[in-house]
Amino acid sequence: MPGLTTFPTFPSDVPTHPLLVVDYKLLVAGDEHEISKLWHAATHLGFWYLRNHGVEREVDAMFDLGAETLALPLSEKMKYEQGDNGDSFGYKARGTIATDLNGTRDTVEFLNIAQDDALTWPLPTYRTYPSTVNARMDRVVTPFVRKSMEVNDAILVIFERLLGLPQGAIAQLHATGSPSGSEARVVKTPPNQNSAGIGAHTDFGTLTFLHNRLGGLQVLPPGSQEWQYVKPLPGHAICNVGDALAIFSGGVLRSNLHRLMPPPGRQSRYERYSVAFFTRPQDAVMLRPLTEQSRMIADAVAQNPKEEYNSGATAGEWTARRIRKLRLRNRRGPETWYEAKGTEHQVVTGTVVAAA
């Protein structure tokens, strides 16, 4: 099981990006220095480490659940496959989505569990899941979802205030009770891979709460042509801003390109698992800058208007479109990759990278 394996150390001879370390306990205590670090991270790279978040036990249980579930026979897992219509919840098999302009197949499998299914268990809101998930939904998945929501919601309250938004402005866009794309995810990368597990992309939603034990996550720092690993730190989550929050903020907060590559060095010989929680707005929320509610956001949009920030899409449409266009069965050619783009569109070593 992933929780019982001792992995090789992260190598010291690969390019890494030094994320800021933010202390969650200090954030919720109102420590202004810590809040300033969070703001700097979110407005520059859009990624940061988060320590003292208090979800370690639930994360460990999710790693074990992920290993057990993704070890099921493929025929069993395929009963819960997402399909090609843009649905996010359910199982995604290896080799079903594109990782680049050329349509190179991905190398990972994962299972997405809807936040709403976890909260309404044992009554399904959207779909059912493998027996391994059902057996531990109430004591593993739901506690992980609830604590992850608590962490992300606390951070969003801080962003809300610093953006000059009225109290509750962001919270009401994510209120439970209406359908949303928020979900927990467990991901498995086989050992000894030599290509991207997930291609260059920005995250679809608002805020990501990620847990890794092996390397593999890479970021492309703004203005750079060099992909850099993010080194996993024990007990630290990796958080990042997604497209929805970047759009709501008019680009004040940054949704940055990242990708999943094979672990570096001797770590590549091991199966790699990760656990994540994605906070996303209610499906019916329009993705547009909140200019009427914040002078800061209005000024940001006036100074740097971007087509992507006026998508004309709801959060549900934005997510479904990006998932659907990545599915290889829906691929028509390179144009399909471009149609999967998010808020980032930049040139990397001569090739335009569309967010995935």
N, C-alpha and C positions, 0 to 999 in steps of 0.2 A: 504494500500500500504506500502511496506517496508520503504519508505522514511518518513512516518508519524507515525511509531510505536516507542514507547519508550520501550527499552528492559531492562531487569534486568542487573545489573552490572556484569562484569566478576568476578567469585569467586576468593577469595584470597588463597584458600586452595588446589589448584591443581598445579602440577608441570608445570612451564612455562620456556621457554628458552628466555633469554634476548637478542634480536637481536640488533645489532648496528643501530643507527638512522643516516641516511645520508640525507643531505639537497641538493635537486636537484638544487636549485638556486645557491648554492655555487659551485656545481660541474660544471655547465655550465659557471660560472664565472672564473673557473680555480683555485679555492682555493685548494692548495696542501694538506692542512690538511684534508679537506673533501675527496679529491681523495684518500688519504692514507687510510681513514676509509673504503671507498668503496672497495679498493683493499684487505684490510684485511678480510672484510666480504666475498668477493667473493672467496678468496683462502682458507678460513678455513671452514665455514659452508655452504657458497653458498647462504645464505638468509640474507636480511637486510630490515629494514623499509626505506621508502622514503617519505620525507615530502616536502612541497612546490613544488609539481610537477605540479600544475596548471590545473589538469584534474577533479577537484571535481564536477563541474557542470555537465559535461558529464557523470561521474560515477553515479551521482544521477539519471540522466535520464535513464541510462541503468538498474539500479535497478528497476525502475518503469516499463520499457519495459519488463524486465524479469518476473516480477510478473504477468503482464497482459498476456503475451504469455504462460507462464507455467500453467496458470489457465484455458486455453482453454480445451475443452473436449478432452479426450485421442484420440478419433477417428479422430479428426481434426489434432492433433499433429502428429499422426502416418503417416499421408500423407507425412511427411517430415523426416521420420526415416532414420538413417544412413545406416542401413543394416549391413550385416555381412562380407563384402568384404574388410574392412579396411578403408572405407571412414570416414573422420572425420567431414565433414560439415553436418549440419542438426541436427535433434532431436534424443536424446538418452533417451529411456524410462527407468524407474526404473526396476531393477532386470534383466538386460540384460548382465552385465559383471561380471566377477569373481573378488572378493576382496582378495582372498588368495589361498593357495595351494589346499585347499579342495573344491574350487569352490563355496564358499559362495557368494550369490547374493548381488549386490550393492543395496543401498537404495536411490540413488539420480536420478534425471532427469536433463538433461541440453540441451541447444541449442547452437550449434556452428555456427557462421556466418563468412564466409570466408572474409578475408581482401580484396581479389580481387573482391568479389561480392560487398562489400561496396564501393570500389573505382570506380567501373565501373557502379554503379547504374545510371539509371534504367535498363541497359543491364546486364543480369546475365552472369557471367563468368563460374560458376559451377552449380548452382542450384537456385531454388526459395525457399521462406520462407513463414511462416504464414502471414496472412493479417495484424496482429498487428505489425509485423516487417516491412513489406512493407510500411505501413502507416507512419512509423517514421524512415525509413532508412536514408533519406537525412538529417534530422534534429537531429537525436539521434545517430544512429549507426555509420554513416560515420564520424561525428566529433569526436566521441570517438576513433574510429580506427586511424584517422589521428593524434590526440594528443598523443595516446599511442605509435604509431610509432615514433613520434618525441622524446618522453622520452626515449624509448628503444634504438633508434639509437644514441642518445647523449651519453648514457652509453657505448654502443659498441665502439664508437670512443675512449673513454677513455681506455677501455680494449685493443683495438688495439694498442694504443701507448705504454701502459705499458708492453704488451707482446713483444714489439720490432718488430711489424709487419709493413710493409710499409703502408703508408696512403692509405686508401680505400680497404685494403685487406679483411677485414670482411664485409664492406659495400657492396662490389660487389657480395658477396655470398648471399645477401638478397635484391638485387635490384628488384624493381617492374618491371613488364613487362614480366616476366616469371612466370609460375605457382609455387606457394608455399603453404605450409600448415599453414601459419600465419592466426590467427583467433581470433575473440572475442567470449566470452562464458558467458552465464548466467546459474547459477546452483541453484537448489532448493532441499533442504533436508526437508522432513516432520518432524513435531514435534514428540517428545517422541520416538526416535529411540534408539536402544541399541547395534548396530553393525556398522561396518565401512561403511561410504558412498562411499568412494573410497579407495581401499587398498594401501598398501605401494608401492611407486613408485618414480621414478625420472621422471622429465618432458622430453618430447620427443625432444623439440626444443632448441632454443638458449637462450631466456630470457623471463621470465614471469613477468607480471605487474598485481598484484592481489589486490582486494578490498573486505574486509570482514567487517561486522558489528557485527556478533556474533562469538564466539569461535568455534572451530572445527578443524582447521588446527593444525596438530602435526608434529614435526620434530624429527628425531632420530639423536642426535649429534654424530659426529664421535667418535668411540670407546666406545659408551655408549650402554647399554641395556634398557634404559628407554626412552619411548616416552614422549615428553614434548609438551604442548600446546604453540602456539604462540598467545599471547593476541592481539586482534585487538585494534588499537589506532585510535581515530577519526582523520580524515584528513590525515592519513598515509597509503600509499600503502605498500604491502609486495612484494618484488622483489626476484627472485631467478634465478640462473644459471641452464640451462637445458643441456641435453646430448650433443647436437650439439656443444655448446660452450665449454663444458668440453673436447670433442674430438678434436676440432680445436686447443685448447690450450695444448693438450698433458697431460691433467690432472692438469695443473697449476690452472685452475679455477674449482671449485667443483660443481658437480651436486649431490645434497644430497637427501637421502630418506625422504619422507614425506607422510602423509596420511590425509584423511578427516574422522573425527570421529564426533559423536553427540556433540553438544555444551555442556559445563560443567554446572553443577548446575541448577539453575532455568531457564537459557537460553535454556535448552533442550526442554522446553515446547512450543517453538515458531518455526514457519517455519524459516529455515535459507536460505538466499540467498547469493550468491557471484557473483562477476563480474570479469572477467579476460581478458587480452589480451596476446596472445602467439606469439612472434616473432620466426619464423622458417625460415631456409634457403630455397632457391629455391629448388624445388623438385629434379632437376637433379644434384645438388651439391653432390659430393662424401664426405662422412663423414670420414675424416682422419685427423691426426695432420698436422698442417701447418709447418712442420719441415724445409722445404726448404726456408721459408721466415723469420724464427726467430730462433736465436741461443738459446734463452731461452726455446722455445718449443722443439727444437732438444735435448737439454740437459735433459729436463724433461722426454722425451720419452726414452732416453738412460738409464737414472737412474731407471725408473719405467715403463718398457714396459707392456702394458695391451692388452689382446686379443680384448677387446671391442673397443679399439681405432683404430683397423684395421678391421672394420666390413665388408668391401667390399660392403657396401650398400650406396645407395644414401639417401638423407634426406627424399625423398618421400617414398622410400622402407622401411626405418627405422620406420617411423611413421605408415605406413599401416600395417606392420608386427606386431607391438606392439598392435595396436587397434584390428586387426583381431584375434590375439591369446587370447585376453581378452574376446571376445564375447563368451557367454556360449554355443551358438549353434555350435561353432567351437571346443568346449572342448572335448578332448579325455581322459584326465586324468591329474594327477599332472604335467606330462611333458609339457602340453600346457601352464601352468603357467610359467614354467622355460623358455619356448620359447618366452614369452612376456617380458623378462628381458631387461633392459637398461644398463647403465654404472655401476650400483651398484649391488653388490651381496654379502650380508653379513649375518652372523649368528645372530639371535635374539632369546634369551632364548631357544637355542637348535634347532631352526627351520630356515632353509635357506629361506631368503626373496628375491624373485626375484622382480626386479623393474617392475612396471606396467605402 
